[in-house]
Amino acid sequence: MKRIADRQATTAKTVARIEASITALSNEDLLDLADIFNRDPRSPLGDMAFAEMAKRGISL
């Protein structure tokens, strides 16, 4: 159980770092990232990029 809890904590930290990295992108870089991951079905990175774009009020 401890190993599973440790893995989940590590995963949560990694996802938080990815989200922070996406948030720190400039608008141009964010648009580039969203364009790369603009496939159907969208990947989790694409979802994060599009969510950040919505917060900023920008679109492809």
ABEGO torsion letter per residue (X at the ends): XAAAAAAAAAAAAAAAAAAAAAAABBAAAAAAAAAAABBOBBBAAAAAAAAAAAAAGBBX
